Amino acid sequence: MIRIETHLADSPLTGQSKWWGEPDMPEELNWPTVMVRDEDGESYDDPLTFVCQIRCADIAPFDPHELLPHEGMLYFFAAIDYFLGDFDTPLQPDFASVDTASGNTLLLCSDGLCGYCTDEQIAQTLQDSRNNTAACADGLVQLALDADGQDNICVAVATVLSNDDAPRESWLKRLMKKLFN
């Protein structure tokens, strides 16, 4: 676990890790956008919101196996305007309510999985590891990698519990104990 502590800066954070504000992007790097279609069917690029930049040298001590770059800057942008209070943004989230029963398995995934694997392959993997959500998620990611997936692969798998199956302590209390005890 990496805990990030923040404090107010006394001077500009040019070239440093930072949250929000303006990124220190090289001039040749274009601001990231997402293509949006308006109600008339016309498409245009909508700029993403800058979230943070992380100087790779700052995270090098946490990467002893050298899986990440140790030079340069990582920039993070997201389509989060709606969640920051801009309710007129063209990128509106989709909210859905799903009826579930105890024992149901829920899958939330990116097109990095469903764009490269068939529904039948995904269903079989869910069925084969229905009692182990971590193994199921790992299996689904491996399935996409084996299909030569070229996109990012995001997978979340959950099993619906009945009240009898649910832990006595809330997940938040268990998390707080783990972090602060």
N, C-alpha and C positions, 0 to 999 in steps of 0.2 A: 504494500500500500504506500502511496506517495501522498503526503499531506502538504497542501499548498497554503503557505501563510502569506498574506498580503499586507502592505502598509502604504501610506501615502508617500509619494516620491517628492524629494526636494528639488529635483531637476528633471528635464525632459528624459524620457526613457528610450531615446533613439538607439536602435541596435540592441535593446535589452528585451527580455521576456516581459510581456505585459498583457493585461486584459482590456478590452474595449478601446475606445478612442480611434486613432488612425494607425493602420499598419505601416511599417517601414519597408514597403515592398520596392524591389528594384523597378526602375522605370519601364523596362522591357516586359515586366509581368503585368498582364491585364487583370483588372478587378474581376473576380469570379461572378458569374451571373447564372440564372436559371431561365430557360425559355418558358414563357407564359403565353397562353392563348386567351384573348379577351372574348367577351360575349358575341362579338361579330366574327370570330374565327381567325382574327389577325394575331400573328405571333410577334413577340418582342422579348428582348432580354431584360430581366429584372435583376438589379444588383443584390447580391447576398449581403447579409450583415456580418461585419468583422466581429469575431468573438475574442480571439487572442492570438498572440504570436509567442512561440517558445524558442529561445536560443538553444540550439542543440548542445552546446557546451554545458548549459545548465542542467541537462538531464543525463549527460554522460556518466556521472557517478552512480546513477541508478540503473545503468545498462552494462553490467560486467560482461555479458556475453556478446556485446557489440552487435545487437540486432537492429539498432537505430543509427541514423547518421549522427556523428559527433561534431560536425561543422555545419554552419549555415543556420537557417531559420525555418521553423515549421509555422505555417499560417493556417488558421482555422476560421472558416466562414460558414454560415448556416442560414437557412430560410426560416428565421425565427421572429420576424417582425410582428406577426400576429400575437405571439406570446409575450412580446414586449409592449403591447398596447396599441399597435397600429392595426386597428380592425378594418381599415380600408385597403390593406395590402391585397394584391391579386392572388397571393398564395394562401388560401384558406385551408385550415386543417380539416380533415374528414373525421367526424366522430361517429361511432357506431355503438349500438348496444346489442349484445349477443346473449341469447338464452343458453345457459349451460347447466350441466348436471354433474354431480360428483363423479370423478373418474375421467371426465372429458379432458382431452389434450388440446391446448391452444398453441398455434404457431403464428408468429409474427416474423416476416422475413422480407429481405430486399430482393430486387430483381436479379441480384447476383446468384440467388438460389433458384427462384422460380423461372428465371430467364434461360437457365441452362439445363434444368432437370424437369422431367415430366411429372405431372400430378401423380401418376402411378408410382414412380420412384420415391417421391416425397412421402406419399401415403404408406408405402411399404416400410420405409425407414422409421416413420412415426409408430407404426404397428410393432415393428421388431424391437423397439426400445421404449415402449410406452411406460415402463415402470422406472425409468432412469432418464430424467430430463436432460442432465448434463451429457450423458452418452448419446442421447438423441440429437442434441444440438451439434455435438462433435461429428456425429455420423452424417448429418445434413450438410455441414460445411465440407466434409471430405467428399461427399457425393458431388457437390458443385466443383470442387477442385479436380476430381477425377474426370468431370465432363469438360475440362479445359476452360472453366469459367474465367473470363477476362475482366469481370466487374468486381466491385467490393462485395463481400458476402456477409450479410448481417442476419443472424438467426436468434430468436428468443423462443423458448419452448416452456410452457407452464402446464401443470396438471391441476385441475379444479378439485379441491378437497371438500369433503362434507364438514360440517361443524364438529363431528366426532373425530375426524382425522386431523383437524387443524391443531397446530401447536397451542399450548395454553398461553404462552406469552406472544404478544404481537411481534411481527418482524421488526418493527421500529425499536421496541424495547431490547430485542436480542442484538440488533445492530449497535445500539447505544452502549450496551454492556461490552460488546466486543471492542468498540473503539475507545472507550474511556475507562475500562477496568483493567 
